[in-house]
Amino acid sequence: MKRTRIVAEREIQNFFDHPTAYILMVAFLGLSLFLAFRSIYALSLASLRPLFDLLPWLFAVFIPALTMRSVAEEKRTGTIEWLSSYPLGELEILMGKLIGNWFFVMLSLAGTLPMALGVFLLSDADPGIMLAQYIGASLLAMQGVAIGLWASTATKNQVTAFILATSVSFALVFIGTPVVLYGLTPFLGTALSRLSVMGHFENVARGVIDLRDIVYFLSTAGLFVAMAVGLLVKQRLSEQRESYKRLRTGIAISLGLVVVTNLLGGNIGGRVDLTRESLYTLSPGSKETLDNLSDLVTLKLFISDELPSELQPTLRDVRDLISDMNRAGGDNLVVENLNPGDDLDVAAEARSLGIIENEFNVLRDDEFEVRRGWFGLALLYADQQEVIPFISGTADLEFRIASAISVMTTDKRPSVAFLTGLGALGESELPSLARALMERYEVTSLDLSQESDLGLDPENMDLVIMAGPKEPVSEKKVNEIENFISQGGGALILVDKHQISLETPTTSLVTTGLEEFLQRQGIGVDEGLVMDYGSNSNISMGPQGLFNVVRPYPLWPIGLKGSLHATTRDLNGLSAGWATAITIADSVENIERLWITTEAGGIQPPNSLIMPDALLQPDPDGFQTVTLAVAIGGGETEPTTNDVREGRIIVVGDVDFLEESFIQVSPDNLIFAENAIDWLAQDEALIAIRSKTRTPPPIVFTSDFQKASLRWGNLIGVPLIIVIYGVMKVTGRRRRAEVRWGDFIA
């Protein structure tokens, strides 16, 4: 180990003494940071994925350029024989060079840490994902360095070594891309994807350290080091000697073991989820649902053998999830893996459950060919069944399965009523919300405009939804709703104080009749429109000349999370439109702000123009943090006895966020509404599962100076520091050499 360290230190010193290493480092950082910032700022997302998605391609050029001289130059100048004269084995020499080169690659990658730190400090980015991405990068770098050393050992020519290492590195990346996998048979496509860098690195980069991926990177790195050792040993041993034959046989066996291990790696278990909210780990709500099973639930997974290679990553995640659920469910959850393609009876059973074959396009002989395959599941409990005909992804699969099990095994569904009439929106106006609720709730509608009582009773109704009435609700109805809440019911109230006129285009004030009721709860509603210059949606202004102009629209704020609350857990933001500002009385307790604006928020006076190019100029002196949504009840002041239940209220100063156009752009809007309804019904087991959003949070800048500082401080500052240090190091070494040799000559 000591001798390996000496070789590694010598290798590192060589890098710091030569200007080429600094040039490569600056080129790598300049290109990677430029491309990363371009995507981060364009998408306004707090994620390092733009950098790490490109890293396999960047490493495929950068690392071979770094390692090409490592052994080839020593062979060309004859210093490899000088090294061999020391008590050093070939493995010790190569391991030292591996560590030295790997250290320099990681030092180069460390130049991106200021960017990562800046993104983290300016957003709610997940530090666990960032850590996993750098761990994955270190494994990828080790594999790349091993390939580079093998190529450098195979030749005396540095250019040849660079071309060879680059070709192998690109091949390992390229065989995992859709452009290659799309035209292969499912078996061959699956095999290549498991041998490719892309699938393994992407899995680690999302925040999961899987033993299968660690085995892949370490085994391939070890294989290339072993082949490099064989090439060095070949120089001093005759090919006829028995020891060399044994070494060659061992390397061939190692090659076979590495290939077989990674092809069959799907059976290797063990992973660590580093994401902050354990996005890829079974949620406590799922474990609770499965642990409370009192009878047998059967999960039938219908999967064909030859699924397209594009579905293989999804298949891997599905199998992992089902395996975790199987362990959590114990004897009461039976999992059956079935292949309808091999058994006609199984295929008939799948069709009877509503699962059908799906068609996939496969490229064959430069033509598209249609293939069929099965990829669905069914849950069976007593005489009930829930079916997912086709598993298109795993983002919401855990929730769909846990929710289906909860619905099937629950004797009575909770009930929710839309309070319609007087302009309030109902099931037909909010179809996405209605469909989501019907999966778990008994959904009804009650008309606010009728003279008769609503008949609200917490014994047979869990909560009500009032979505933006445009006419005053009668005092009688308001009192009935208030009594319902005081007796333990829940209410989701979406307040919209403005009627939008797109023809004018201005807004007019609306009186809802809820103002006094909300004041009694300690909540006020402002007459102006919420604005946010720091976090808002972009809207299209239509084509102007040859281009479609898009500009930020402060009247469509993207709310940030306020207090920690079950309804907003793991969500990134709430996209609102022409929202009403909510105020909270100082004397009110047990109330929490769910969504707020940035510090660059404000309130536009009523009856103002709402056209994007006609808005009032922002006044920084008037900026303030504005509240968009609040929750009342459910805190520590609630009674804890089993026979007393206190009502809960959630008030949102917007109704547009649940319209289809907003939900399509921001799925978190619908998730928040579903979470709010579960919380109001005091059924919070599934909230944590539904809220598992894998979309990165937005990155919000409080000023243009802050935005420019992050970008140019990294794009110019970091490379400049390296250049200055490199110049000082190289010129200082040269001056010391001149002084030393000058004294010697004198």
N, C-alpha and C positions, 0 to 999 in steps of 0.2 A: 504493500500500500504506500509506503514511504517513497519507493522508487517511481511508482505511478504518479504521485503528487509532484515529484521533481520534474517529470516530463510535462505534466500539465502546466506547472508554473513557467517552464521554459516556453511552452507554446503560447501562453497568454502574454508573456513578455515580448515575444516576437510580434504579436499583433500590435501592441502599444508602441513598438519601435519603428513600425513601417507606416507610411502615409496611406498606403492602399487600404488598410483596414478602416481608417477614419473616413476615407472617401466612400467605401461601401456602406458604412454605418449611416453617414449623412444621406446618401442616396436612398437607402431603405427607409429611414425615418421620414424623409421629405415626401416620398411617394405615398407611403402608408398613411401618414397624418393628413396629407392633402385629400386623398380619396375618402378617408374616414370623416373628416369634418364636412366635406361636401355632402355626404349622405345624412349625417346627423343634423345639420342645419336645414337641409331641404325637408326632412321628415319631422323635425322638431321633436325627436324622440331621444330619451336619455338611455341610450344603449350603445355598447361597444361592438355590436354585431357587424356594422359596416366594416370595421377594421378586421375582425376575426374571420369574417366570411371570405375575405381576400387573402388571409394569411397563408393558407396552403399554396396558393399560386405565387405569392411573393417569396416565401421560403424556398420554393422550387428553383428560384433563380439566385436569391441572395446567399443561401447556404452553400451551394456548389461553388459560387464565386469565392467564398471565404475558405473553403476546405481544399480547393483544387491544388494548392501548392503544399499542403500539409505533409504529404509523403512523397508526391511526385518530385518536388524540388529537392528533397533529401536524397532521392534516388539519382537524380540528374547530377547533383554535385558530389555524390559519394559520401555524404555525411550519414547516411543510413547505416553504412558499414561501421563508421565511427561510433554510432549509437550502439550497434550490436556488439561492439567490443567491450562495452560496459556490462556489468552483471544484470542485464535487462532482458527479459523474455519478450517475444513478439507481442504477446497479449498485453504486457505491461506498457510497452511503447504505444500501442494503439489505444488502450484505455486512457492513458495520459493525454494523448492527442484528442480523444473523444471528449474528455472532461474539459480540456482547454478550449476547444472550439465551441462546445456547448455553452460554456461560461460566457464567451464573447458574444454568441448569438443572443443569450438571455440579457446580457448587458445592453445590447442594441435594442432589444424589445423593451427594456426598462425605460428607454426614452419616450415611450408612450404613456408611462405612468402619470406624468403631470396632466395629460389629457383625461385619463381615467379619473384622477382625483378631482379635476375641475367639473367633470360631468356629474360625479357623485355629490359634490358639495352644492351644486346648483339644481339638484333634482331629487326625486325619491327613488333613484336607481337602486337596484338590488345588489348589494356588495357581494352576496354569495355567488351570483352569476358571474360577476367580474372576477372573483377569485378562481372559479372553475375555468373561466376562459384562459387565464394565465397559466393554470395548471395544464390545461390541454395544449397550450402553446409550448410549454416546456417539454411535454411528451413528443409533440410533433417535431420540435427542434432536435431532440435526441435522435429520432428516427432519421431526420434529414442529414444530420452530421454523420451518422453511421453510414448512410449511403454515400455521402461525399468522401469519407475516408476510404471506403471500398474502391470507389472510382479512382481516387488519387493513388491508391496502392497498385492498381492494375496497370498503370502506365507511368512513364517518365515525363510525358508531355502534359503541361498544366491545362492547355486548351482542350486536349482530348479528355482529360479528367473532368473538366467542367461540362463538356457536351454529354459525356456518359452519365454523370450524376444528374444533370438537368433532365435528360431523357427519362431516366428511371423515376425521378421524383414526379415529373409531369405525368408519366404513365400511371403511377399509383393514385394520383389525383383524378386524372381524366377518366379512368375506368369506373369511377363512381358517379359520373355526371349523367343527367338524363339523355344527353345527345348520344351517348354510347349505349346505355342500358335500354333505351327505347327500342332498339332494333334487335335485341337478343331474346333468346328463349327464356322463359321465366327461371329455369334451373340455372342456366349460365349467367343470367343477369343477377340472380341472388348470390351466386358464388363470387362474382366480380365485386359486387357491392360490399361483401364482407371482407374482401381483400383490399378494398380501396381505403384511402385515407379519409375521404369526405364524410362517410357515414359515421365513423368513429369519432372524428374530430368535432363534427356538428353536435353529436350527442353530448360530448363533454362540454362544449361551448354553451349549451343551453342551461347548464348548471348541475348536471348529474355526473358524478364520477362512478362509472360502471366498471366492474372488474373485467368485463369482456373487452372494453376499450383499452384498459391498462395492459392487459395481456397482449393485445394486438400490437401496440406501440413498442413495448419492451421486447416482445418476441421477434418482431421484424428488425429492430435495432440490433438485437443480439445476433441475429442471423447474418446481417451485413458485416458486423464486426468479426464474426467467425470466418466469413469468406475472406475478409481482408487479412486475417491472421494466416489463413491458408496460403494466400499469395506471397506473404512475407517469408513464411517457412519454406516455400517452394524455392526461394533463391539460395538457400543454404543446404537444402536436402535434395538428394537425387530422387526423381520420380519413381525409381525402382526400389527405393528403401522401404522397408516394411512400416516404419513409423509414419512416413508420408502417406502411404496407402491407407493406414488406419485413420489419419487425419482427414483425408479426402472422403473416406467412407462416413466418418462422423459428421462432416459438413453436409453430405448428401442426406443423411438421416435427419439432421436438424432441419434442413429445408423442407423435407416431407412432413415433419412434425409441426413446423410452424404453419404450413398450408392447411393441414388437417385440423389443427387446433382452432384456427380462425374460421375455417369453414363450418366446423361443428360448434362454434363458440356460443351458439344460442342457448346451450344447456348450462353455460357457466353462470352461476348466480352471484349476487352481492353487488350492492351499489350504495352510494352516499349521495343524498339530495342536499346540495348546498344552497338552494334557493331560499330566500328569506322566509317565505310562507310555505315551504315544502310543497311546491307545485306538482312534483312528480312522485309524491308519497301519499299513501292512503290517508285521507283526512279523518280527524276524530269523529266527525259526523257520520262518515261511512262505517267506521269501526263500531260506533254506538248502534247504528241501524242493524248491522250484521250480527253484533253481539246479542241484541235483543230478540233475535229470531226465535220463535217458540215452536215452529214447525218447519218442515222441509221445503226449501226453495231450490229449484233446479235451474241452472244456467247452461243452456246449450249453445255452444260456439260452432257455427257452421263455416268452415274455411276450406277452400280448395288448395290443393298442393301447388298448383302452378299459377299463383297470383303474379301480376306484373311486378317488376322490380321496383317501380315507383312506390308500391304499397308496402314494401318490406320494412321500412322504418316504422310505419304505422302498425304493422303486424307485430313487430317486436314490442312496441309499447303496449299494445292490447294484451299480449300474452303476459307481460309483466304485471299489468293492472289486475287481470283476472287471477293470476297466481296470488297476488297480495290479498285480494278479496276472499279467495278460497281459504287462505290461512286464517283470516279474521273471522270468517263465518263458521269455521269448525265443521262439525258434523251436520249442521243444519243448512249448509250451502253445498250442493253437489254440482260440480262442474263436469260437463261432458264435451270433449273435443270430437267433432264429427266432420267427416269429409264426404259431402254429397256427390262428389265426382267419382268416388270409388264404389258407392253403394246406392242402388236405385231406391231402396226403401228409405234411406236417409234423405235422399233428394225429395222423395214424395212427402216425407214428414216436414221438411223445410218449406215446401210449397204450401202445405196445409196450414203452416203457422204464419204465412204471409211473407216468407223470405224467398226471393227469386234470384235467378242468376243475373249477374250484371255483365254488360258488354264492355270490353276494353279494346281500344285501338292498339295494335301492335304493328311495327314496321317490319315487313318481310320482303326481301328482294325489291327494295325501293318502292314498295306499295304498302298501303295500309291494309291490315288484315284484322278482322273482328274476332276476338276471343271471348269466351264466357268464363265466369268464375263466381264463386260464392264467398261472401265476406259479411256475415251478419250474425246476430245472436237473438235468442229468445229466453225469457224468464218465465217460469211456470210455478204457480203456487195454488194448490187446491184446484179449483175450476177456473182460475184466472190466468191470464197470460199477458205479457208485455213484450213487444217485438221491436227490434231495431233492424230493419230489412237490410241496410247497408251501412257499414261503419266507415264513414268518410274521414274521420279524424278522432283524436283522443282528447282534444281540448275540453270537451264537455261530457266525455263518455262516463267518467266516474259519477258525475251528478245524475246522468240519465239512468244509470243502473241503480244507484242508491235510491233515487227518487221513485223509480218503478217498484223496487222492493218495498219501500215505505208505503206507497199507495196500496199495493196488493195485500200487505199484511196488517193494514190499519182497518179497524172495524167501521169507523165513521170518519168521513172526510170533513175537514174544516170548511166553513162557508164564508163567502164574501159577496157583497152586494154593491153593484155600481149604482150610485144615486144620479139618475139621469133627469132630463128635462131642464127647462130654464137655461138652455145652452150648454149644460154640462155634458161632457163626452162620455160615451158608454162603450159597450163591447164592439159595436160596429165601427166606431171611430178609432178605437185603439185595438186593432185586431191582433197584433203581436203579443201585447200584454194579455189579452183575453185568452189566446191559445195557450200561452204559458201557464195561466192560472187554471185552466180547465184540466190540466194534467194532474193536479193535486187538490183542487178545491171544487166545491159545489158553487157555481157562479150564477147569480141571479141579478135582476135589475129592479130598482124601485124608482117610481116617478115622483120627483120633487114638486111637480106642478099640480098634482092631484090634491084635493082638499082633505081627503082622508089621511089618517095617521100612516106613517111608514111601517109601523109594526116592528120596530127594532127591539130585539130582546137578546141579551148576551147568552141566553140559554140555547138559542137556535141560530144565532148569527155571531160570527167571530169578529168581523170588521166590515167597514164600509169604505168605498172609494168615491170621493167627490172631485171630479176633474174639470175645473175651470168653468163654473157657472157664469153666464153672461148677464143674467137678470137676478134681481134680489131674491134670495131665499127667504121665505116667510119666517117670522119670529117663532111661530109654532114649530116648524120643522127644525129650526136651529136648536130650540130647547130640547126637542126629542133626541137629536143627535148628541147634544151635550149630556143628557141623562144616560144615554146608551154608553157613552165613554166613561162616565162616572161609575157605572155599574160593572165595568170591566171590559167593555168593548174597545175596539181599535178603530182608528180613522186615518186614512191617507187623504190629505186635503191638498189639492193642487190649485194654487191661487193664481189667477191671471187677471190683473187689474187693467189690462189694456186690450182694446179692440184694434187690430191692425187693418189699416186701409192702404192697400198697395197702389190704388189709383192716385191718392193724394200726393205723396205717400207719407202719412203721419199716423199717429195713434190717438185714440180717444179713450177717456177713462171709463171704467166699468165699475158699477156698485154691485157687490156680490151678496150683501146681507150678512156676510160672515165677519165683518170688521169688529163688531162689539164682542162677538164670541171669542175671536182670536185675542182681543185685548184682555179679556178675562183670563186667558191662559198666559198673559205676559208677552204676547207677540203682536207686533205692529207691522203693517204693510205700507211701504212708501208708494207714492203716486208716480214716481219717475221710473225710467228704465235702467236696468243694471248695465254698466259698461265695464270692460276690462281691456286695457291696452297692453297688458302683459301676457295674457293667456286667452286666446280667442280662436274661433274658426275662420278659415279662409272661404271666401265665396267667389264665384266666377262672375265677372262683369260682362261676359260675352265676348265675341270676337271683335277686336279693334285693329283693323288693318289685317295683317297676316297672322296675328297672334291672338290667343285667348288669354285675356288679362284676368289674373287672380289677385285679390288683395285681402288683407285681414279685415275682419268686421267686428269691431269691439262690442256691438250690441248682441253678438252671439258668443257670450263668454264660455270658456271651458273651466268649470269650477274645480278647485283643488280641495282635497280632504281637509276638514276642520278637525274636530275632536276625534279621537279613536272610538270607533263605533262598529258594531257588528254589521250594519248595513253597507258600510263603505269599505270594509276590509278587503284588501288586495285589489281594489279598483283604482284606476288611474285618474279618472276625471269624469265630470258630468257636463255634457255639451248641451247648453241651454240656448233658447232663442227668445229675445225680447222679454227677458225675465223681470219679475217684480222683486224689489229689494225687501228683505225681512229684517226687522229690528227686534231686539230683545230687551225687555225691562230689566233694570239692574236687580230688582228684588226677587226675580224668579229663580227658583232652585230646580234641580233635576231636569235641566234642559241642556241640550248639546247641539252645537253647530255641526252639521253634517258636511255641507259644501259651502265654500267661501271663494271669493275672488282673490287675486294677488293684491299686493300693496298698490298696484297701478290701477285699481278699480275705481269706480265712481258711479254716479247716478245722473242720467240725462233727464232734464226737466220734461214733464208731460207735454204732449201736443207738439213735440219737435219733429223735424224731418228725420226719417230713418234711412234715407238713401246712403250707401257707403261713401259716396263722394260729396255728400252734403252734411256730414256730421260736424258738430262743433269741434274746434281745435282743442286737443287735450290740454288741461291746466294741471301741471304737476303739483301745484300747491293744493289742489282740491282732491288729489288722489287719496283713496281710503280703501280698506278691506271691507267688502260688502258681503253680507250673508245671503246665501241662496236657498238653504234648506236647514230645518231644525227638527230635532226629535224631543218629545216630552214624555217622561216616564221611563220605566225600565232601569232606573239607576239604583244606587245603594239605599236611597230613601224609601224604596218600595217595601210594603209589608212582605214578610217572608213566610207567613203561615200558609198552609196548604189550602185553607178555605176562603182566602181573600185574594182577589185578583184585581189589580189596579189597571185602569185603561191606559192606552198609549196613543199618542198622536204624532204623526209626521206631517209637517207642513213644508211644501216645496213652492217656491215663488215662480213656478213655470209649469205649463202643461205641454208646450211644444216639444219638450225633450222626449216625449213618448210617441210622437208622430213617426210614421214609417221612414221618412227621409232622414230624420235625426238618428234613429236606431240603426239604420244601415251604415251610417258613417261611424257611429259610436255605439257598439254593442253594450258597453258598460252602462248605458242609460237603462236598458231593459233589465240588466242584471241588478242594478240598484233598486228598481221598482219591485222586482220579485223579492229581493232581500228585505225591502221595507215591509212588504206584505207579510212575509214569514215572521218578521220581528213583531209586527203589530198583532199577529195571531199567536204570538208567544210560542212559536214553533221554530226554533233557531238551529236545529241539528244540521240542516242541509245548507245553511247560509255559507259556511266556510268552504263547502265543496263548489257551490255555484260561483262563488266569487273568485275562484282560481283563474285569474286572467293572466295570460302569458304575453300580452301586449306590453311593451315597455312604457313606462310613464312618460309624460311630456317633459321636456326641458324648458324652463321658463327663465328668461333673462329680465332683470329689473331695469336694465339700461343698455343702450347701444355700446357704451364703453365696456361694460362687462362682457358683452357678446364678442366684441372685437378683441378684447384682452385674452379671452380663452383661445380664440383661433390663432391670432398672430403671435401670442406668447409661446404657443407650441410650435407653430409652423416655422417661425423664424428664430425664436429664443432658444429652443432645445438644440436644433442643428448648429446654431451659432456658438453655443457653449462647447459643443463637441469640436467644432473647427478651431476655436481658440485654444482649447486644451491640446488638441492634436498638433497644432503649430508649435506651441510651447514645448511639448514633449519631444517632437522630432528635431526641431532646431536646437533644443538644449542638448540632446544626445549628440548631435553633430558637433556642437561647440566643444563639448567635453572630449569627444574623440580627437578633434583637431589639437586641443591643448595637450592631451596625452601623447599623441604621436609627434607633436611638435617638440615636446620635451625629450622624447626618445631620439629623434633625429639630431637635435642639438647635442 
